[in-house]
Amino acid sequence: MAKRPCTTQVDQPGKLFLYKQKSTLINDHASATQDRTKYDHDIKLHTDGLIKTIIKNSRELYSNLRDDFRANWGFNTVLIIIVFSYIGVFIGRFKLEYDKTKLEYEKGRLRAVFFHLGEEEQMNEKAKLEHEKAKREEKQMELDHAYKMMELSLRENFDPQRIKQILSNEQTPSSSK
């Protein structure tokens, strides 16, 4: 990018300073001969207000850039898509990092709450655990008792004398037929 030196002109001393800036930009997209596009942009410094200076210079620069954008709309569109994709990736990574730190913060807060329970709450937890343990033991004792009762009833049913009697009763009616 080649720039020509700035020329300074003073119009109405104390009111307006006029800087004429000519810049030459090389446009590689138009042709192989590298067409040159010239921009003449007058930078005017108003002594009565910085805002007035900024607004006037911005309007002129905007109109020049708008004309250039219309001339090279394909390249500029691709360039804008690339820039916005980088911005999107940056915002996405920032959001993921924020969610990750938020999740870690919540986990840490829950751990702190869990480890710093009051004595009363810890006692309630211990009492609940002991109560559940007693219920499990009672249930296990009931199951053991039921199992022993089944064993006893099976032993009574399968007493050797009773088995012989059942076998003899089965043989006698079958022999009479």
C-alpha positions, 0 to 999 in steps of 0.5 A: 500500500503506497501513500503519498505525503499529506499536503497542508492547506490553511483556510480561514486561520483559526476556523478550519484546517484542511488536510488533503490526503491522497492514498493509493490502494492496489486492487489485486482482484480486478485484473492481472495488471493490478488496477490502482484505485485512488482515494482522495479524502479531505480531513477537515479539523474544525476548531469549534468541535471535535464531534463536528469534525468526526461526523463530517469526516466519517460521512465522507469516508463512509461514502467512499467505502460504500462505493468501493464495497459495491464495486467488489461485493463478492470479495467483501462478502466472503471477507465479512463471512470469514470475520463473522465466523471468527467472531462467532467462534470466539463468542462460542468458546467464551460461552463454553468457558463461562458454562464450565466455570459456572458448573465448577463453581456450583459443584464446589458450592454443593461440596461446601454445603455437604461438608459443612452441615450443622451438627444437628443436620449431621445427627439427623442424617446419622439417626436416619441411617441407623433407623434404615439399618434397623429396618433392614436387620428386622426384615432380614430376621423375618426372612430368616425366621420364615426360612427356618419355618419352611425348613421345619415344615419340609422336615416334618413332611419328609420324616422317614416313617411318614414317607414309608406310610405314604408309600405303603398307602400308595401301594395298597390301593394300586394292588387292589385294582 
